Amino acid sequence: MPSICVYCGSRVGHDPSHRQAAEELAAVLLRHRLGLIYGAGRIGLMGVLADAMLAGGGDVIGVIPRALMDSEVAHTGLSRLEVVESMHIRKARMMELADAMVALPGGLGTLEELFEALTWAQLRFHSKPCGLLNVRGYFDPLLTFLDGALEEGFISAENRRLVSVESSPAQLLDVLLKTL
């Protein structure tokens, strides 16, 4: 079964549209019979997404570093939970298991995971599609930054196109699935 890795917040944020987007993404993944690979959290948007997938009978694989497992933030009701030794191994394993990567709203960890996936694509360590679910313009400042980096000559047009951006989970999955 093809799987999508989703990076997202360990918090739900203040706007209910973020929670709604996670639930809607789960529904779209289920409709396309896609599995979910994610960071194994039971909290925040991670927990919302995983719970929605599980409630719909979906396959959910979580990958978590032992240090976070021990601090009891891991979701223990997953289809499969992989406990690894470090964040570096976690990110590599999540990308290895997935056929595409998607970022929902989140904080520093979400951005770090997304940019590692994009950097690895830029370096041709993988050729998996990457996407941003731009809920209510959440990522607009980031997209402005990327466009500025392109204008200033720090990234190429080819590398700027490595990330697909849509505001709807269904539209984003349609774009990403065309490249699989």
Backbone bond lengths (Angstrom), bond angles and torsions (degrees), N, CA, C in turn:
res aa  C-N    CA-C-N  psi(-1)  N-CA   C-N-CA  omega(-1)  CA-C   N-CA-C  phi
1 M - - - 1.442 - - 1.527 108.85 -
2 P 1.327 117.05 127.55 1.464 118.41 174.65 1.531 110.82 -62.21
3 S 1.323 116.16 148.61 1.462 121.10 -177.85 1.515 110.87 -133.11
4 I 1.311 114.68 148.96 1.458 122.41 177.47 1.514 108.24 -113.97
5 C 1.320 116.24 128.56 1.455 121.62 174.01 1.528 107.39 -85.62
6 V 1.313 116.15 129.15 1.463 120.12 178.84 1.519 109.37 -119.09
7 Y 1.327 114.56 125.00 1.455 122.61 172.91 1.521 107.04 -98.95
8 C 1.324 117.05 130.61 1.463 119.37 179.77 1.515 110.28 -161.66
9 G 1.324 114.97 173.04 1.443 121.57 -171.19 1.518 115.73 -69.39
10 S 1.322 114.17 149.86 1.465 121.10 171.46 1.535 109.63 -88.29
11 R 1.313 115.02 7.90 1.461 123.65 171.08 1.518 106.70 -128.11
12 V 1.341 116.85 160.76 1.466 119.79 179.80 1.521 112.60 -92.30
13 G 1.328 117.67 -12.40 1.456 120.29 -177.57 1.519 110.82 79.28
14 H 1.313 115.64 173.15 1.467 120.81 -176.41 1.523 113.24 -84.12
15 D 1.318 116.95 -30.60 1.463 121.11 -174.96 1.532 110.13 -87.79
16 P 1.327 118.00 124.64 1.475 120.58 179.56 1.532 114.04 -59.79
17 S 1.342 117.54 -17.35 1.469 119.35 -179.57 1.530 111.79 -66.21
18 H 1.329 118.07 -23.86 1.465 119.95 178.00 1.528 110.50 -68.92
19 R 1.322 116.44 -45.64 1.472 121.09 176.01 1.530 109.65 -60.69
20 Q 1.312 116.15 -44.76 1.464 121.17 -179.57 1.530 110.60 -60.62
21 A 1.326 117.25 -40.74 1.470 120.70 179.40 1.528 111.16 -64.19
22 A 1.335 117.15 -39.63 1.470 120.24 178.00 1.521 110.36 -63.78
23 E 1.324 116.91 -42.89 1.468 120.63 178.73 1.526 111.17 -66.12
24 E 1.328 116.32 -39.53 1.458 120.88 178.36 1.526 111.41 -67.20
25 L 1.331 116.92 -38.99 1.464 119.74 176.53 1.520 110.16 -62.13
26 A 1.326 117.31 -42.23 1.469 120.17 177.17 1.526 110.49 -58.68
27 A 1.316 117.31 -43.75 1.472 120.79 179.78 1.529 111.08 -61.33
28 V 1.328 116.98 -40.34 1.466 120.99 179.44 1.530 110.11 -68.26
29 L 1.324 117.65 -42.54 1.466 120.61 176.85 1.528 110.60 -59.52
30 L 1.313 116.31 -43.96 1.464 120.87 179.24 1.528 110.79 -63.56
31 R 1.317 117.11 -43.47 1.464 121.42 -179.49 1.531 111.04 -61.10
32 H 1.328 117.20 -35.51 1.467 121.95 179.49 1.531 112.38 -89.32
33 R 1.325 116.57 2.63 1.466 122.38 -178.42 1.531 111.45 56.37
34 L 1.326 114.75 46.98 1.458 121.62 178.55 1.521 109.06 -105.96
35 G 1.310 115.96 141.78 1.456 120.49 175.12 1.516 110.56 -83.41
36 L 1.321 115.68 163.27 1.457 122.72 178.34 1.521 109.53 -112.79
37 I 1.321 114.69 130.49 1.466 122.45 169.75 1.520 104.85 -113.82
38 Y 1.320 117.70 131.63 1.460 118.79 -179.52 1.515 109.07 -157.85
39 G 1.323 116.73 -178.56 1.448 122.95 -172.83 1.508 117.15 -77.89
40 A 1.326 118.30 7.92 1.472 124.60 170.35 1.521 115.21 73.65
41 G 1.322 118.22 11.48 1.458 119.31 179.74 1.518 112.75 -76.54
42 R 1.325 114.83 150.46 1.471 120.37 175.18 1.518 110.73 -102.07
43 I 1.336 115.61 1.60 1.461 120.97 -176.03 1.528 110.38 -113.15
44 G 1.327 116.08 163.23 1.449 122.54 175.09 1.517 113.78 62.75
45 L 1.343 114.75 -155.90 1.462 119.49 178.80 1.520 111.35 -63.56
46 M 1.340 116.63 -28.55 1.466 119.68 176.79 1.528 110.02 -58.67
47 G 1.313 117.18 -47.90 1.462 121.06 -179.94 1.514 112.45 -66.64
48 V 1.331 116.99 -40.02 1.472 121.17 178.24 1.525 109.76 -59.61
49 L 1.321 116.30 -47.90 1.464 121.90 -178.69 1.524 111.31 -62.76
50 A 1.317 116.51 -49.10 1.466 120.34 -178.80 1.529 111.18 -62.82
51 D 1.314 117.23 -44.67 1.464 120.57 -179.66 1.524 111.51 -62.04
52 A 1.322 116.93 -40.42 1.466 120.25 178.96 1.526 111.00 -66.02
53 M 1.320 116.66 -39.61 1.472 120.45 177.17 1.525 110.72 -63.97
54 L 1.312 116.03 -47.27 1.466 120.67 -178.56 1.523 111.33 -64.30
55 A 1.323 117.16 -39.77 1.463 121.21 179.09 1.526 111.35 -62.54
56 G 1.337 116.32 -29.45 1.459 120.91 178.43 1.515 113.75 -91.37
57 G 1.330 117.59 6.83 1.456 121.28 178.45 1.516 114.38 82.13
58 G 1.324 117.68 17.44 1.453 121.52 -177.68 1.513 113.58 -79.94
59 D 1.321 114.62 163.79 1.458 122.85 177.72 1.529 108.11 -90.82
60 V 1.330 117.05 123.42 1.460 121.79 -176.52 1.527 109.27 -128.96
61 I 1.328 114.59 118.65 1.466 120.61 176.78 1.517 107.64 -111.70
62 G 1.315 115.82 125.32 1.451 121.72 177.06 1.515 110.30 -110.20
63 V 1.326 115.95 141.53 1.459 121.97 177.95 1.528 106.83 -124.90
64 I 1.323 116.01 122.44 1.462 119.68 -174.41 1.520 110.79 -138.38
65 P 1.321 117.36 141.21 1.461 119.52 174.15 1.529 110.44 -71.06
66 R 1.316 115.63 146.33 1.461 121.15 -178.46 1.539 111.83 -52.76
67 A 1.316 118.50 -38.49 1.468 121.75 -178.20 1.528 111.68 -60.14
68 L 1.329 117.95 -36.57 1.465 120.45 177.61 1.525 111.24 -79.78
69 M 1.312 116.67 -30.54 1.466 120.99 176.06 1.517 109.20 -61.81
70 D 1.320 114.97 -43.41 1.453 120.35 -177.98 1.522 112.85 -68.29
71 S 1.348 116.80 -25.90 1.464 118.52 178.67 1.526 111.99 -88.45
72 E 1.326 116.43 11.74 1.458 124.67 169.92 1.520 114.90 64.60
73 V 1.320 117.75 37.35 1.458 119.33 172.48 1.531 111.83 -103.63
74 A 1.332 117.20 -0.25 1.466 120.76 -177.40 1.526 111.04 -75.33
75 H 1.326 114.54 143.32 1.469 122.44 174.65 1.527 106.50 -83.35
76 T 1.307 117.46 118.07 1.468 120.44 -175.31 1.523 113.90 -94.80
77 G 1.334 118.51 0.71 1.457 120.73 -178.33 1.511 114.13 -103.09
78 L 1.325 118.14 22.28 1.457 122.29 -175.05 1.518 112.32 -78.83
79 S 1.323 116.24 164.51 1.462 121.22 173.25 1.522 109.72 -60.68
80 R 1.345 115.04 -40.28 1.458 120.71 176.87 1.527 108.68 -153.67
81 L 1.309 115.39 136.40 1.457 121.81 177.17 1.519 107.87 -120.53
82 E 1.337 116.45 121.84 1.455 121.65 176.54 1.516 108.26 -106.68
83 V 1.319 116.44 124.44 1.460 122.17 177.62 1.525 107.08 -103.12
84 V 1.331 115.72 122.34 1.463 121.62 -177.17 1.528 109.21 -118.51
85 E 1.315 115.85 172.34 1.464 120.22 -172.17 1.521 114.99 -86.09
86 S 1.330 119.04 -19.06 1.464 118.79 -176.53 1.525 111.13 -153.41
87 M 1.334 114.62 166.02 1.465 120.39 175.10 1.526 110.40 -64.42
88 H 1.316 117.95 -35.95 1.462 120.70 179.15 1.526 110.79 -61.56
89 I 1.316 115.80 -45.21 1.470 119.87 178.76 1.520 109.65 -66.24
90 R 1.325 117.11 -39.04 1.467 121.22 179.11 1.524 111.01 -57.12
91 K 1.319 116.84 -51.13 1.466 120.55 -177.11 1.526 111.19 -63.61
92 A 1.308 116.80 -43.30 1.468 120.32 179.41 1.528 110.35 -63.61
93 R 1.316 116.79 -41.77 1.470 120.43 -178.78 1.532 111.03 -66.99
94 M 1.329 116.98 -41.29 1.459 119.82 178.83 1.527 110.74 -61.25
95 M 1.331 117.03 -43.88 1.470 120.00 178.53 1.526 111.19 -66.39
96 E 1.330 116.16 -36.91 1.468 120.43 179.21 1.527 111.06 -62.53
97 L 1.315 117.04 -41.10 1.466 121.71 -177.41 1.526 113.49 -75.27
98 A 1.326 117.37 -24.52 1.461 121.86 -171.02 1.520 112.88 -93.74
99 D 1.330 114.12 156.94 1.458 121.57 174.21 1.523 111.81 -100.18
100 A 1.332 116.82 -15.27 1.465 123.19 177.56 1.521 107.47 -159.87
101 M 1.340 115.92 160.72 1.458 120.98 179.28 1.525 109.62 -124.51
102 V 1.346 114.77 140.62 1.460 121.85 -179.91 1.520 108.17 -133.45
103 A 1.330 116.28 140.22 1.464 120.47 173.54 1.519 109.33 -113.25
104 L 1.308 114.95 128.73 1.462 123.77 168.87 1.527 106.85 -96.21
105 P 1.321 118.42 172.76 1.460 118.79 174.96 1.529 111.53 -53.85
106 G 1.310 113.91 144.77 1.456 120.92 179.62 1.512 108.92 -176.09
107 G 1.304 115.93 -169.54 1.455 121.51 -176.80 1.514 112.57 -108.53
108 L 1.317 114.61 -142.40 1.463 120.97 -174.57 1.525 112.67 -59.98
109 G 1.333 117.12 -44.22 1.463 120.08 -179.22 1.511 112.37 -62.74
110 T 1.319 116.66 -41.66 1.462 121.31 178.66 1.525 110.26 -60.75
111 L 1.332 115.81 -47.09 1.466 119.56 -179.84 1.519 111.56 -65.08
112 E 1.318 116.80 -40.41 1.464 120.73 -179.97 1.531 110.33 -62.35
113 E 1.323 117.09 -43.72 1.471 120.59 179.45 1.525 110.70 -65.46
114 L 1.325 116.77 -44.22 1.460 120.82 178.79 1.525 110.62 -60.09
115 F 1.336 116.76 -47.80 1.455 118.94 -176.90 1.519 112.21 -69.26
116 E 1.306 118.77 -29.16 1.461 118.83 174.03 1.525 109.86 -66.60
117 A 1.332 117.32 -43.15 1.467 120.66 177.79 1.526 110.85 -61.02
118 L 1.338 117.06 -42.35 1.466 120.81 179.24 1.529 111.21 -67.69
119 T 1.320 116.71 -40.41 1.463 120.53 178.64 1.525 110.41 -63.38
120 W 1.325 116.32 -43.24 1.470 119.44 178.91 1.526 110.83 -64.74
121 A 1.333 117.24 -35.41 1.467 119.97 176.05 1.532 109.96 -66.90
122 Q 1.331 116.67 -42.43 1.463 121.58 178.30 1.528 110.73 -58.68
123 L 1.332 116.07 -39.83 1.460 121.77 -179.91 1.530 113.05 -82.75
124 R 1.329 115.88 -0.87 1.463 124.11 179.76 1.527 112.71 64.45
125 F 1.340 115.03 31.42 1.465 119.96 171.94 1.523 109.97 -76.07
126 H 1.327 116.58 -21.17 1.462 122.76 172.08 1.517 107.89 -151.57
127 S 1.324 115.34 164.51 1.471 119.97 177.72 1.524 110.25 -125.54
128 K 1.314 116.15 31.51 1.462 121.68 -177.70 1.527 109.58 -85.29
129 P 1.329 116.43 140.22 1.461 118.82 -179.43 1.530 111.85 -69.56
130 C 1.331 114.41 147.87 1.464 122.28 179.25 1.526 108.50 -125.17
131 G 1.334 116.15 141.80 1.454 119.52 -179.35 1.509 113.16 -142.34
132 L 1.323 114.70 155.39 1.458 123.16 174.34 1.514 108.99 -113.60
133 L 1.317 116.89 129.11 1.455 120.99 171.51 1.528 105.97 -93.06
134 N 1.308 115.94 100.91 1.458 123.25 -171.22 1.532 110.41 -87.50
135 V 1.313 115.35 74.94 1.469 122.53 -176.73 1.533 109.29 -68.52
136 R 1.328 115.81 118.76 1.469 122.46 177.87 1.533 112.67 49.80
137 G 1.336 116.67 35.56 1.457 120.66 176.51 1.521 114.57 75.03
138 Y 1.339 116.87 16.96 1.456 120.98 -177.25 1.534 112.68 -51.79
139 F 1.331 116.18 -41.74 1.465 120.48 -175.70 1.539 113.29 -92.57
140 D 1.326 118.63 6.47 1.467 120.07 -178.80 1.530 113.04 -54.21
141 P 1.343 119.87 -45.46 1.474 118.15 178.60 1.532 112.67 -62.06
142 L 1.318 117.04 -35.18 1.463 120.34 177.77 1.530 110.61 -66.92
143 L 1.322 116.55 -41.06 1.461 120.42 178.86 1.528 110.93 -66.00
144 T 1.330 116.78 -36.41 1.468 120.64 175.05 1.523 110.01 -62.40
145 F 1.331 116.28 -41.77 1.468 120.24 176.81 1.528 110.79 -60.48
146 L 1.327 117.48 -47.18 1.463 120.39 -179.13 1.520 111.43 -62.58
147 D 1.330 116.53 -40.66 1.462 119.59 177.40 1.525 110.66 -63.79
148 G 1.339 117.20 -38.15 1.459 121.15 176.68 1.517 111.72 -65.92
149 A 1.331 116.99 -39.77 1.467 120.63 177.39 1.524 110.45 -63.43
150 L 1.327 116.87 -35.99 1.465 121.09 175.25 1.523 109.98 -65.72
151 E 1.324 116.99 -48.53 1.465 120.94 -179.83 1.528 112.12 -60.85
152 E 1.317 116.45 -35.24 1.466 120.79 -178.48 1.533 113.03 -84.39
153 G 1.342 116.76 -2.97 1.455 120.14 176.15 1.516 115.58 85.00
154 F 1.339 117.25 17.21 1.468 119.84 179.42 1.515 113.19 -90.76
155 I 1.305 117.35 -19.75 1.469 120.93 171.66 1.524 107.92 -134.73
156 S 1.318 115.55 153.38 1.463 120.49 179.30 1.526 109.83 -86.19
157 A 1.312 115.82 162.65 1.466 120.83 176.44 1.532 110.06 -60.64
158 E 1.327 115.69 -38.29 1.471 120.16 178.47 1.536 110.33 -59.91
159 N 1.323 116.88 -45.18 1.464 119.76 -179.14 1.524 112.31 -73.65
160 R 1.323 117.70 -29.35 1.474 119.86 175.42 1.530 109.98 -63.85
161 R 1.319 116.39 -31.44 1.475 120.97 -179.36 1.529 113.00 -79.91
162 L 1.327 118.29 -0.20 1.467 120.58 -179.50 1.522 112.63 -66.81
163 V 1.317 117.94 -20.24 1.457 120.78 -179.53 1.529 109.77 -113.13
164 S 1.322 114.88 121.49 1.464 121.18 174.37 1.515 108.06 -87.26
165 V 1.325 116.46 143.29 1.458 120.94 -176.23 1.522 109.22 -129.90
166 E 1.323 115.25 126.61 1.468 121.57 175.14 1.519 108.37 -142.80
167 S 1.316 116.62 158.06 1.467 121.02 179.12 1.519 112.27 -98.54
168 S 1.314 116.88 -7.17 1.460 122.40 -179.42 1.528 109.91 -118.32
169 P 1.340 118.01 132.84 1.469 119.60 177.60 1.531 112.79 -56.67
170 A 1.330 117.24 -41.06 1.468 120.05 -178.96 1.522 110.77 -63.70
171 Q 1.334 117.29 -44.09 1.460 120.23 179.43 1.522 111.26 -64.95
172 L 1.320 117.15 -42.26 1.466 120.23 -179.75 1.523 110.95 -62.87
173 L 1.330 116.81 -45.42 1.472 119.18 179.39 1.527 111.22 -64.36
174 D 1.324 117.78 -37.91 1.470 120.14 176.96 1.520 110.76 -59.23
175 V 1.332 117.16 -44.19 1.477 121.39 179.25 1.519 110.17 -62.94
176 L 1.343 116.91 -48.25 1.456 120.22 -176.18 1.529 112.40 -67.93
177 L 1.330 116.70 -38.84 1.459 119.46 -178.00 1.523 112.54 -67.52
178 K 1.323 117.56 -25.57 1.471 120.52 177.60 1.520 111.89 -65.11
179 T 1.339 115.99 -23.32 1.460 119.07 -177.30 1.528 113.26 -97.21
180 L 1.327 117.14 -4.38 1.473 119.73 179.72 1.513 111.28 -80.67
